[in-house]
Amino acid sequence: MLSLSATCNADEYNFEDYIYPFGNRTFNTLDANGKTISVSQYSFVSEQYDNYLVEEVYIGMGMQSATNYYRYRVENNTVISDLQIKQNKLTGSTKYQDKRTLFAFPGKDKPYTWSETEQGEKIDGKSEYVYVMFMGSKEKAIKITENITYVVNNVKHKHQRKSYWIEGFGRVVTYYRMDDGKERIQSIAEMPVAFGGVTEISL
């Protein structure tokens, strides 16, 4: 489970109801046609005084292709990773020390926003409360939107990633839009019954 040791004002926020509340969670990563291309399993480990969110990535017939470690800490309303270790079966291990917001609670009366950089990509994030239809029920969710910009060969690209987090379930789906293209499901949680994503609704 998520460790809340050495946190600041953590008692004000119910992190454990949103951050992979079952202690682990499995997601299917989809291509543009909606076909599963990999499966990721998330869990938590602690080593001495450090806590890590661990992502294990599997492709094909259950062959593990990568393991990613995100050292994290809780700061007020956010879960921050300050060290990322990415181990790929083909390319080896790479360490990054970017400050990455893994999750953030919105403010009481307005969205919470932040800006950061990950491996050269600028990320502008926003966390806000919304209502969605989730598996046939109306639910209050936290929507985290990340606008990502980067430059390749002097061409600026703008992508967008949106994830929805529901109390008691954690992150249930992530949508992705490349430049001005069509939004699609990028990652979706495995559920006991068929689950095709969420739809935002008004109050």
CORGI-V745753 format. One record per residue. RES is the residue in one small letter. OMEGA is omega in degrees with one decimal (NA if undefined). NEAR is the number of other ideal C-beta (glycine too) atoms within 10 Angstrom. D_FIRST is the distance of its C-alpha to the first C-alpha in whole Angstrom. Layout:
RES,OMEGA,NEAR,D_FIRST + RES,OMEGA,NEAR,D_FIRST
This chain:
m,178.1,13,0 + l,178.5,20,4 + s,179.6,17,6 + l,179.4,16,9 + s,177.5,10,12 + a,-179.4,10,15 + t,-179.9,15,15 + c,179.5,11,18 + n,-176.6,10,19 + a,-177.6,18,15 + d,179.5,8,16 + e,-173.3,11,18 + y,-179.4,19,15 + n,-177.6,13,13 + f,-173.1,21,10 + e,176.5,15,7 + d,-177.5,14,10 + y,-174.2,21,11 + i,178.2,22,9 + y,-170.2,20,8 + p,178.9,18,7 + f,-177.1,12,7 + g,175.4,11,4 + n,-179.6,13,8 + r,-179.6,18,11 + t,179.9,15,15 + f,170.9,22,17 + n,173.7,17,21 + t,-172.7,17,23 + l,172.8,18,26 + d,-176.0,11,30 + a,179.6,13,32 + n,178.9,7,34 + g,-179.9,11,30 + k,179.0,9,30 + t,179.1,12,27 + i,175.3,12,27 + s,178.1,17,24 + v,179.9,17,20 + s,176.7,16,17 + q,-178.7,16,14 + y,177.7,21,11 + s,-178.4,16,8 + f,172.4,16,6 + v,175.8,11,8 + s,176.9,10,10 + e,-176.0,9,14 + q,-176.8,5,16 + y,-176.8,7,15 + d,176.7,13,14 + n,-176.7,20,10 + y,163.8,20,10 + l,-174.4,21,10 + v,176.0,15,12 + e,175.3,16,14 + e,-174.7,17,16 + v,-178.8,20,19 + y,177.5,15,22 + i,175.8,15,25 + g,-177.5,10,28 + m,176.7,5,28 + g,179.0,7,24 + m,-179.7,10,25 + q,-177.0,14,23 + s,-177.0,14,24 + a,172.1,17,22 + t,-178.7,16,18 + n,-179.9,18,17 + y,178.3,20,15 + y,174.8,21,14 + r,-173.0,16,14 + y,172.1,24,13 + r,177.9,17,13 + v,178.1,23,13 + e,179.4,14,17 + n,-176.1,14,18 + n,-173.4,19,18 + t,167.4,20,16 + v,-172.4,25,14 + i,170.1,19,16 + s,179.2,21,16 + d,178.2,13,19 + l,179.0,16,19 + q,177.4,20,19 + i,-176.4,15,20 + k,-177.5,18,21 + q,-179.4,17,22 + n,-177.6,13,25 + k,-177.0,12,27 + l,-172.0,6,30 + t,178.8,9,30 + g,-173.9,8,28 + s,178.0,10,25 + t,-179.8,12,26 + k,176.6,10,24 + y,177.8,14,24 + q,175.9,10,23 + d,172.1,15,23 + k,-175.7,12,22 + r,175.2,20,20 + t,-179.6,20,18 + l,-179.6,15,15 + f,177.4,25,15 + a,171.0,24,17 + f,173.6,20,18 + p,171.5,18,22 + g,-177.8,13,24 + k,-174.6,9,26 + d,-178.0,5,29 + k,178.7,9,29 + p,173.4,15,26 + y,-177.5,19,25 + t,178.5,14,26 + w,175.8,15,26 + s,179.6,10,27 + e,-179.3,15,26 + t,177.7,12,27 + e,177.6,17,26 + q,176.4,11,28 + g,178.9,9,31 + e,176.5,15,30 + k,-178.7,14,30 + i,172.6,19,27 + d,-173.8,14,28 + g,176.2,20,25 + k,176.2,16,25 + s,-177.4,23,22 + e,175.7,16,24 + y,175.4,14,24 + v,172.3,16,26 + y,-177.0,16,26 + v,167.0,19,26 + m,-175.9,13,27 + f,178.8,19,24 + m,174.9,15,25 + g,-178.9,6,28 + s,174.9,8,26 + k,-176.0,10,27 + e,170.4,18,23 + k,-176.0,12,23 + a,170.1,23,21 + i,176.7,20,20 + k,176.7,20,22 + i,-179.2,24,21 + t,178.0,16,25 + e,174.3,21,25 + n,-170.8,16,29 + i,177.2,18,29 + t,176.6,12,33 + y,-177.0,16,34 + v,175.3,11,37 + v,-178.9,8,39 + n,178.4,4,42 + n,176.8,5,43 + v,-179.3,8,42 + k,178.9,9,39 + h,177.1,12,36 + k,177.5,13,34 + h,177.6,16,31 + q,177.2,17,29 + r,178.9,17,25 + k,176.9,19,24 + s,-179.8,20,20 + y,-177.2,23,20 + w,-176.5,21,16 + i,-178.4,22,17 + e,-179.2,13,15 + g,178.9,10,13 + f,-174.2,20,13 + g,179.3,20,12 + r,-177.4,23,15 + v,-178.9,23,17 + v,174.8,22,20 + t,177.1,20,21 + y,-178.1,19,25 + y,176.5,20,27 + r,178.8,17,31 + m,-176.9,14,33 + d,-179.8,10,36 + d,-176.8,7,38 + g,-177.5,11,37 + k,176.5,8,35 + e,-179.7,11,32 + r,174.3,15,30 + i,177.1,17,26 + q,-176.4,19,25 + s,-177.2,18,21 + i,-176.7,21,20 + a,172.8,19,17 + e,-178.6,11,18 + m,177.9,12,19 + p,178.0,6,21 + v,-177.9,6,24 + a,-177.3,6,26 + f,-175.3,14,24 + g,179.5,11,26 + g,-178.8,15,25 + v,176.4,23,25 + t,177.6,9,28 + e,179.3,12,29 + i,178.0,11,31 + s,180.0,5,33 + l,NA,6,32
